Structures are given as C-alpha cells and as structure tokens.
Amino acid sequence: MAPPDAVRTVARHPSAVLLVAQLVVVLAYPFLDGTTAGRAVVGVVQMCVVLIAAWAVRYTPVLSWVAVVLGLPAMVFAVLEAVTRDSDAVVIASAAFHVPFYLFVSYAMIRYLFHDDVVTRDELYAVGAAFTVVAWAFAYLYAAAQAIWPGSFVGYGADVAADQEWFELLYLSFTTLTSVGLSDVYPVHDHARSLVMVEQVAGVLYVALVIARLVGLSHLRKIKK
C-alpha cells in the first residue's frame, strides 16, 4: 500500500487510532513511570491521546467545540500531572477536565454508533474505543477521589494509608468496567465504593445497550439479504 493510501486509510478510521493509542499508553506506562523524564513522556503521549480523541469525534453530530473546550486544558494538565507528581491540587484540576472530556468522547462515539442502521468498520473500532475511554475517565475520577479522601483505595499487601498510583487506579477501572473483579486493588472508603458501583453499572449497561445494538443490526442486515 502506498504511503498516501495508508494515510487515507488511517484518516478514515480515527476510532481505531484512538483505541490503539490508548493500548500503547497502557503497555508503555510501566517502562516510563520510574523517572520524571519518563513520566513527562507519558504526559505528552496522553496529551496526544486527548488530541486523537477530539479528532475521532469531529464528524459526529454532537457539539465538537465541547471537546476543544475540555480537551485543551486536559492536555496541559496531563503534562503538569506527570511533572508535579504529588500535587493533589493538580490531580483534582486534571480530573475536572479529563473526566467530563472522556465521558463526552464516549458519548459522542456511542451516538456515532447509533446514528444509522449501517455498521461500518470504524464504528466497530469505536465500540472498543468508547469502552476504554470510559475506563480512563473513571481512573481520573478515582485519582481525584483519592486526593480528596486519602486512603480511599488500597492494594493487596500494601500500606493501607498509602495512596495508589494512577496506573493502579486505571487497572482498577478496567477490571471494574469489564466485571473481571480481580480485587487486588479495591475501594475501602464509602465515597470510593460508590464511584466503583457507578462504574460497575456503566459497564453492564454498555454491554447491554451497545453490544446488543450491534447484534441487532447484524441480524437485520441478514434479514434484508
């Protein structure tokens, strides 16, 4: 495939780019989190993920300017949070923009999935991207909760008073949203538990609504043939 053709293929599948970018961050984070420079790189990569997310929803029928209003500050705080690691104020401010931004992106992608009766390849990628975006949103929400109520989450064999790292909260978010429930990172304060319960409901509703929608459309297409 010629380079221009490859670029056009990527441009037609922004949801796939967003999904891959998020998975790359998940895989790269353990290698980069040990140093300030590494965390700064992670912050820049997360900033790129925010840009890709805004790009992925630019053609949806929702108000794209909302993604810009929330996304630009989120990009700034992604880097600040990586550099100023122990600042609760930065963590809370970062979550104030990241959480609504990622939830908005997920909402936009779900509307994108539901806007017609034809399932395109990019819409299939959007199914996975929207799911992982919700997981990221709750990870930032958990980080803010931990900053407000220290000791909200504990890890297996860890000091109860110690705060959990952001990657551990992302891990908790993925296990909660997917209903895997590995339970080696878990909430202990009531506020944290209430947030985890909301994510559990969100995970179940996502499967019930979005996956059922895709199955129904696939069945409808077979009937029409």
Secondary structure as UniProt FT lines:
FT   HELIX           3..11
FT   HELIX           14..32
FT   TURN            33..34
FT   HELIX           36..56
FT   TURN            57..59
FT   HELIX           64..83
FT   TURN            85..86
FT   HELIX           88..114
FT   HELIX           121..148
FT   TURN            150..151
FT   STRAND          153..155
FT   TURN            156..157
FT   TURN            160..161
FT   HELIX           166..177
FT   TURN            178..179
FT   STRAND          185..187
FT   HELIX           190..206
FT   HELIX           207..211
FT   HELIX           212..224
//
